[in-house]
Amino acid sequence: MNGVNVDEQQTFMNPTHTERQGQFLAYIHQYSIVNGRAPAEADMQRFFQITPPSVHSMVLTLERRGLIRRVPGQARSITLIVSPESLPPLKRVQPGSFKP
């Protein structure tokens, strides 16, 4: 093939997350690499330019779907469960372009 093994190709063609969820997962991963700790929900709110309830709803959705793990009530406790290799590239958000 084109240098991509079958498992990676299937993951790319049938992701376990939506495009929007993938962007949140990619952000959590990149933020953790750059800052050495998980992002706070306020960090995600600023990056994606959405409301606090929208961020919290997404965090709960990612947790319910088994894509992240967190400790409720503990700040910066988000941990990715999915492989970083399965994440899409993080896209720069333009003002007003990311709708909840």
Secondary structure, DSSP 8 states (H G I E B T S, - for coil): --S--HHHHHHHHS-SS-HHHHHHHHHHHHHHHHHSS---HHHHHHHHT--HHHHHHHHHHHHHTTSEE--TTSTT--EE-S-GGGS-------TT----
